[in-house]
């Protein structure tokens, strides 16, 4: 079976190469690049006509990058050219026929021993001319810059940063375009330790002025930052700038393993019938392994590990087949099985498989006709053969009774996979460029995640047209926000071979749709299930609520996407670690052993809640009376106003204590019974209340952190930022309210603190390995911790007041505001958290005026190894 799928993929790639190669051969004479005679003629005229000569200078300053809060360096090169008023270059510059950046006598770039070359970028809107009079000297200006992290791009450890100027031959000197050119390098924090290839006119520890030669490579080596970090700064620097492909791959594997072990496996073991439990458990483990393997293989192959023998240029093909098509298809089949109690039939699977199974087939026939090749037919033939052979074998009992029941699912799944590794790999550029069939195919393959909503909606008796409309809307916006792009490789003969969907796009395209479908499906299940308003939770509520918590933490991955390992200055290890922490944390927050007690507390009706709350009020009143009597009687006894006999009589009048050693436990149990239930309200009502409250409380933090991110993203990406950034707080509040009786803790405030322990740990993990400077990292830690602490403290206190009001009492009757001890800890903590957040924010603005957090990695930005549609 695996061999057949490889054959389908290879046949398609071979067809693409053949059609592209023939297209290149037909247009070979047209594609030969002729010499740029116009540019050469312009250069000769400039050399021959230099009325006053031309002299230039470049000042290059290296400073720590501001505005990104990252441990990065910024080199800004300001170019200045002096030339005569009658110079022909002056006229062309003034008429904007030429740009100074195109006529610089050198190329600037950053590098080092073993590093990749990183060229300077040009500000195209910064070139200008200045002239003091009609016959005065004209000055032309332009600016270019470059930023880098640490030493440079993919530099080995211990390598120094080197600034290079590659002087073009024949551009400087008496017979060149310019008479002379000087280069001044000024570094405020990094010493200059070596110079090669140029004459130094002046030099100090942090600056040098060079006379550029007529040609050759000029290099200036920079030392490390002169400021010595302390132990805390070194630790912060390690937590932010340590780059390791193994760490990134390890944290991703840990996230998938934690989700599988803590979330998926417990559900399957609880749901599956005893006779088939082992098979369902094995299927769950295989699903987790395939998900981890395809993700790691695709993200690792283009990186440094990609030089290994197992790396394949089209490494995204297995990921597209599994991540886009087969995984959501199998999940949809499982939903049908769980809802109906039997394996899905062909008609039930058609909504899941029709679009990704038909559109690539049509594209294949279009390719065969337009490309005049029968090779695509071979790929389609493999798909047909796989589907037919699997259905035939399973129907005849090869895999027993279970095989016969799941024959339709297996056949359709193999059909979809064969199309994904065939037509899903991509069309020849000359064919796809006309009708953009490659994008049509990729959009069709992404249908499967949106279609996962179909069986969920049909389970809740949605009409076909309304369910189809919702699925179509989710699919449309998912394809709109996450457009897939393809990776191409140019062969020696000039032809272009499709390597499939680019790695980053293959991993990221389904993320937004997946998040939307899972959250919407979970909320629909919790809101529409029978019993949601009768004091009972629906079955498997723990699994659904845990899924919402994991989805909330995973919004960090949705916002910033997957990136090929080692292909970005900012690692995603902290994001993956946050997902793993959420999976483990929510499993501990909702212990399986507490199910019966939680269900009993959740089912408490309003009358019972009123009785328990009034009993708690009575217990607290008696306890307060005893404390006041003990305090007041102490002075009376000391003054002789009260005898021991009188004291005993008055003590007995307060009520018999019974076994005094059991009184604290009795009060604790009473408090848990009164404040640990759902207050006689439905779980959905409590969940909505918690979601609304936490959404409102998170708005100040949202308004502070989100605008800087939106300033560097497009309008479509901004919508994704807002949706994913704000969603997680609403989900955390919903979890607290819906599963309140199940959450660890003995009081509303205690439960809020337990939820805080999980959320804060995941939020802090997201701050790791982002390239922040130590001071920015510390401020981010304080701000995040202060915001989370304040938000969840308010949530706990509000819920306590809500529980008290549900019994017809005032909050002050349960939490006495006259006693300093009952309000000191919550109030002081809120004040300290708010003051800390405000102070650190003001200090951050005061230290770095005008700076603001910058997006780590703008969405949909192709990586260096997978350019967006780099067609011929």
C-alpha positions, 0 to 999 in steps of 0.5 A, a space after each residue: 500500500 505504501 509502495 502504491 502511494 509512493 508510485 502515485 506521488 512519483 508519477 505525478 512529479 515525473 509528469 510535472 517535470 516532463 511538461 515543464 521541461 518541454 515548455 522550457 525547451 520550446 521557449 529556450 531561445 526566448 528565455 536566454 538573457 541578453 546583455 543589458 546594453 542600455 545599462 552598459 551604455 549608461 555606465 560608459 557615459 557616466 565614466 566619460 563625463 565627470 565634470 567635477 568628479 564624484 566622491 562618496 561616503 557611507 556611514 554605518 552605525 551598529 546599535 542594539 535594535 530598538 522597537 523589537 525588544 529582541 536581542 538583535 542588532 541593527 546596522 544602518 548604512 547612510 550613503 552620501 554622494 557628491 557630484 557636480 550640478 552638470 553631471 549627467 548622473 545628477 540629471 538622471 537622479 533628479 528625474 528619478 531615472 536611476 536610484 543611488 542604491 542601484 549605483 553604489 560601488 559595493 554590496 554590504 552584507 553581514 556574515 561570518 565564518 560558516 554563516 549565511 550571507 545576509 544582505 542589507 535592505 534599502 529604504 526605497 523612499 529615503 533617497 533624496 537630493 540637496 543642492 545649495 545653488 544653481 552651480 553648487 555641488 549636489 548631494 545625493 542620499 540613500 539609506 540601507 539597513 540590516 538586523 540580525 540576532 546574535 552573530 548572524 544567520 545560521 552561524 556556529 557557536 563562537 563565531 564573530 560577526 563580520 561586516 563585509 563590503 564587496 567593492 565592484 571592479 572598475 567602479 572606483 578610481 580615476 577611470 571608474 564611476 567614482 573617484 573615491 569612496 570612504 566607509 565609516 563604521 561606528 559601533 556603540 557597544 561592540 569593539 572592532 577587533 579586525 580589519 582587512 582589505 582596506 586602508 584605515 584613515 582613522 580608528 578607535 575602539 568602536 569606530 573606524 574610517 576606511 578608504 575603499 580599494 578599487 576592487 576586492 572584499 573589505 571585512 570588519 570583524 566585531 567583538 561581543 557586547 562590551 557590557 558584562 551580563 550578570 548571572 540573572 541576565 545570562 539565565 534570561 539570555 539562555 531562556 530567550 536566545 538558546 537555539 536548538 533544533 532538537 529542543 524545538 522538535 522535542 517540545 513539539 513531540 512533547 506537546 503531541 504526546 501530552 495531548 494524546 496521553 492526557 486527553 485522547 487516551 483517557 476518553 477512548 478507554 472510557 468510551 470504547 466498548 470492552 470488546 474493542 477497547 484495545 483496538 481503539 486504544 491502539 488506533 489512538 496511539 497510532 494517530 498520535 504517532 502519525 501526527 507527531 511524525 509527519 509534523 516533525 519530518 516536514 518541519 525538520 527536513 528543510 532545516 539543518 537536519 535536512 542534509 540527512 539521507 532521509 530528507 526529501 525535498 517534497 517533505 510536505 506531501 505526507 503532512 498534507 495527506 495526513 494533516 489536511 485530509 486523512 486525519 479530519 476524515 477519520 475524525 469525522 468517521 469516528 464522530 458518526 460512529 460515536 453518534 450512531 453506534 455503527 460504522 459510517 456508510 458511504 452516503 454518510 461519508 460523502 460530505 466529508 470526501 466529495 470535495 477533496 475527492 472530486 476537485 483534484 481528480 478534475 484538475 488531474 484530467 485538465 493537466 493531462 489534456 493541457 500537458 499532453 501527457 498520460 502520466 497523471 492518469 497513472 496517479 489517478 489509476 493508483 488511487 482507483 486501484 487502492 480504493 477498489 482493492 481495499 474495499 474488495 479485500 475488506 468486504 471479503 473478510 480479510 480483516 474479519 468482521 470489523 474489516 467488512 464494517 469499515 470497508 467504505 471508510 478505508 476505501 475512501 480514506 485511501 482514495 483521498 490520500 492517493 489524490 493528496 500525494 498526487 494532484 495535491 503535489 502541484 501542477 506545472 507552473 505554465 499550466 497552473 499559472 493560467 487558471 491557478 488550479 494549484 490553489 483550487 486543489 489546495 483549497 479543496 484538500 482543506 475542505 476536510 477540516 471544515 466538513 468535520 462540523 457536518 456530522 456534529 451538526 447533523 447529530 443535533 438535528 440541524 437541517 441539511 441546508 443550514 449545516 452545509 451553509 455553516 460548513 461552507 462559511 467556515 471553509 471559505 474563511 479558513 481558505 481566505 485567511 490561510 492561503 497555501 503556496 507551493 514550493 518549486 525547484 529549478 532543474 539544470 535544464 531550466 525546468 521547474 519541479 513542484 515540490 508540493 505545498 511549502 512546508 510552512 503552509 502545509 503545517 499552518 493552513 489547517 490551523 485556523 479552521 481546525 481551531 474554529 471547528 473544534 471550539 464550535 463543535 465542543 460548544 455545540 455539544 455542551 449547549 445542545 446536549 440533553 440534560 445541560 439545563 437539568 443539573 446534569 452534565 452531558 456524557 464525557 464532559 471532562 474530555 470536552 472541557 479539557 479540549 477547550 482548555 488545550 485549544 485555548 493554550 494552542 491559540 499561541 501556535 495558531 497566532 504565530 504558526 509553525 516554522 521550519 526548525 532552525 529557519 527563524 530567529 524566534 523559536 516556537 519551543 515555548 509555544 509547544 511547551 505551553 500546549 504540553 503544560 495545558 494538556 497536563 495541567 487541565 488533566 490535573 485540574 479536573 481529576 477523574 477521581 472527583 467525578 462522582 463528588 463533582 456530579 453530586 455538587 453540580 446536581 444540587 438544586 436551588 432549595 438545597 443550595 439556599 439551605 446550605 448557604 444559610 447553614 454556612 451563615 449560621 455556622 460563621 455567625 456562631 464562630 464569630 460570636 465565640 471569637 468575640 466572647 473569648 476576646 471580650 471575656 479575657 479583659 472581664 476575667 482579668 478585671 474580676 468583673 466575671 467569675 469562672 462560673 459565670 464565664 462557663 454559664 455564658 459559654 454554654 448559652 452560646 450553644 453546645 460545641 460537641 466534639 471541639 476537635 471536629 468543629 473545624 472539619 465540620 465548618 470546612 465541609 459545610 463551606 465546601 458544600 455551600 460554595 462548591 456547588 453550581 448554585 442551582 444554575 445550569 452548567 451552560 449559564 455558569 459557563 457563559 457568565 464566566 466567559 463574559 466576565 473573563 472577556 471583560 477583565 482581559 480587555 485592558 490587557 488586550 488593548 495594551 498588547 494587541 495594537 503593536 502586533 496589529 500594526 505589522 500585520 495585514 487586515 486579514 491577519 489582524 482579524 486572526 490576531 484578534 480572534 485567537 488572542 481574545 478567544 483563550 480568555 473567554 475559554 478559560 472563563 467558560 471552563 471555570 463556570 461550566 465545570 466549576 464543581 469539578 475544578 480543584 479547590 474548596 472555594 471559588 477563590 481556591 478554584 480560581 487559584 488552581 485554574 490560575 496555576 495552570 493558565 499562568 504556567 502556560 502563559 509564562 512558557 509562551 514567553 520563552 525562546 522569543 529572542 527578548 532582551 533580559 530587561 524586556 523579558 523581565 518586564 514581560 514576566 511581571 506584566 503577564 503574572 500581574 495581569 493573570 493574578 489580578 484577573 483570576 482573583 477578581 474571577 474568584 471573588 465575583 463567583 463567591 458573591 454570585 454564589 451568595 446572591 443565588 441564596 438570597 443573601 448579601 456577599 458581606 454576610 458571608 465575607 465580613 468586610 469588617 474583619 481585615 483578615 477576610 479581605 486583606 489577602 485578596 485586596 492587597 494581592 489585587 492592588 499589588 498585581 495592578 500596581 506591578 503591571 502599571 509600574 512595569 508598563 510605565 518603566 518600559 515606556 520610559 526606558 524605551 520611548 516609542 518602542 512597542 512589541 513587534 510581531 515575532 513572525 508575521 503570518 503567512 510569511 514564507 521561510 527562506 527555504 520555501 519561497 511563496 510561488 517562486 515560479 519561473 
